[in-house]
Amino acid sequence: LSQIRFLDLSDNAITSTSPLSHLPQLAILYLHANRVRTFREGVLPLTCLKMLTNVTLHGNPLEETRGTTNQHYRNYVLYLLPQLLKLDFSNVTKQNVEDSRTWAQIFRRRLMMKEGGRNG
């Protein structure tokens, strides 16, 4: 299992990505259309996967806030996973990553509370 590089878990009832943190070679992960509700459950466990370059998370509750698209969703994912080349089948540009860093500086206090004090 530790050699898995591609994993398609889309269209399931997944609520957490914690079990995936033990797949160090994982590069492509499809998790769209699941039941991941928070960044803590869905994105933070993936931060240890340094080979991860392509993720889909759209269609999960974490993408929405009170029934509307979460305007911070993309920035927060790219802040936590800056090595991504694609997010939700869309290319990630250097400008996207820079924007996520700027966004993180503005929302740092809120981020630290959500992440349990993570620095960065």
N, C-alpha and C positions, 0 to 999 in steps of 0.2 A: 503493500500500500504506500510506502514512503516514496515510491518512484512515480506516482500518478502525476501527470502534467496537465491533463484536461479532465474536467468533471462537469457534467450537465445534470444539475439537480432542479431544473426549472419545473414549474407546475406541480409542486408537492405541497406539503403542509409544514414545511420547515420553519421553525421559530428562532433557531440559534445556529450560529456557524462555529461554535466552540469546538466541536469534534473535528473540524477541518484544520485546526491549527497544528495538527500532527502530520501534515502533508507538505513537507518543506520544498518539494519540487513542483508544487502546483503553480501553473502559469496562467491557465484559463479556467474560470469558474462561472458557470451560468446558474444564477439563483433567482432569476426573475419569476414572478407569479408565485410567490410563497407567502408565508405569514410572519416575516421578520418585522417586528414593530419598532425596535429601537436600534440606534447606532451601537449601543453597548452590546446588544445581543447579536447584531449582524455584521458590523464592520470592525469593531475593536478586536475581536478574535483573529481577524485576518491580517492585522498589522505585523505579525511575526513571519508572514509568508513573503519573503523578500523577492522571490521569483515571480510572484503574481503580477501579471501585466494586463490582464483582460478580465473584467468582472461585469456581470449584469445583475442589477438589484431592482430594476424598475418593476412596478406591479406589486411591490411589497408595501405594507402599511407605513414603513419608515419614510417612504417617498412622499407621503401626504401628511398634512397637519390640518386637522378639523375639516377633512373632506376636500381640501384644495392642495395643489402641488406645493410641497415644501420648497420655498424659494432658496433655502440654504442647503438643500440635499446634495447637489453636485459639489459645491465648495467643501462641504464637510467630508464627503467621501474622498475627494482628492487631497484634502489636508491630511487625512489619516493614512491614505495609500498613495503617496506622491509618485511612486514608481509606475503607476498605471499608464498604459498607452491607449487603452480603450475602456470606456465606462458606458454601459448600456448601449453597446454597439456603435458608439460615437467616438471618434478619435479624440484623444486628449492632447492639447497643444501645450507648449511651454507657457504661453500666456494664461491658460486655464490653471496651471499649477501655481504660477505667480499670483493670480487672482485669489486662489484658495489660501495662500499664505497671508495676503493682505486681509482677506476676510477673517482669517483666524486671529490676526492681531487685534482686529476690531472687536471680535467676540471672544477673546481669550478667557475672560472670567467665566462666562457661561460654559465654554468648552471644558475648562478645568473642573467645573462642578460636575458636568456630565461624564467626564472621563475619569473621575476619581483622582484628580491631581496630576494627570499626565503632563509633563513638560515638553515643550518642543515647538 
